[in-house]
Amino acid sequence: MRTLILLIFINLSLFSASAKKDVPLVTNEVYSNECGSCHFAYFPGLLPENSWKKLMAELENHFGDDATVDEQTFQTLTKFLNENSAEKNMNYKRSRKIVQSIPKDEVYIAISKTPYIHKKHKKIKKHLITQKEVKGLFNCTACHQSTKKAIFNDDDVDIPNYGKWED
C-alpha cells in the first residue's frame, strides 16, 4: 500500500511540475488591453526591471512605433512591469534563466535578443524563424502553442511549415 501511495505521489509531482508555468501570467487588465492591442502582451517575467524601465522611457520609439500613453496609464504600466519583472520571479524557470543569462552591465529591451532566448533557439534554422508565418523570435505565439498559458516547453513547439520541434 505504501508503495502504491508513493508511486501516485511521484506521478502527481511529475505531472504538476510539467504543467507549471514558466513565468507568471499577466494579471493587469490595463497592461493586457494597452500593450495587447498592438502585440502579444509579453509576460513581465521575461525581462528584468532595468529593461522594462528603459523600454517604458522610450515609448515614443517603441520598435519603430509611437506607443506613448497618458500619464496615469504610463504609471500603471510601469508599476506593473517593475513589480512583476524577471528578477522578482526567480522561482519561475524562464524568469530565472533569462536573468542569469544577462550580463550585469547590459540592458535588453527585446526579449528575443536576450542571451537565454538566443541559446534556446540556436538550433532552429534561420529561414524557419524569418518566414512570413513567424516573422522573428519576438513572435512567441507563432510556434509556442501554450504561450498564453505561460508555458514554453519544447514539447509544445509547432513551427509553421516545419511541424513539431524535436530536439
Stockholm file with secondary structure:
# STOCKHOLM 1.0

chainA/1-167         MRTLILLIFINLSLFSASAKKDVPLVTNEVYSNECGSCHFAYFPGLLPENSWKKLMAELENHFGDDATVDEQTFQTLTKFLNENSAEKNMNYKRSRKIVQSIPKDEVYIAISKTPYIHKKHKKIKKHLITQKEVKGLFNCTACHQSTKKAIFNDDDVDIPNYGKWED
#=GR chainA/1-167 SS CHHHHHHHHHHHHHHHHHTSCSSCCCCCHHHHHHHHTTSCCCCGGGSCHHHHHHHHHTGGGBTTBCCCCCHHHHHHHHHHHHHTSGGGCTTSHHHHHHHHHSCTTCCCSCGGGSHHHHHHHTTSCHHHHHSTTTCSTTCGGGTBTTGGGTCCCGGGBEETTTEECCC
#=GC SS_cons         CHHHHHHHHHHHHHHHHHTSCSSCCCCCHHHHHHHHTTSCCCCGGGSCHHHHHHHHHTGGGBTTBCCCCCHHHHHHHHHHHHHTSGGGCTTSHHHHHHHHHSCTTCCCSCGGGSHHHHHHHTTSCHHHHHSTTTCSTTCGGGTBTTGGGTCCCGGGBEETTTEECCC
//
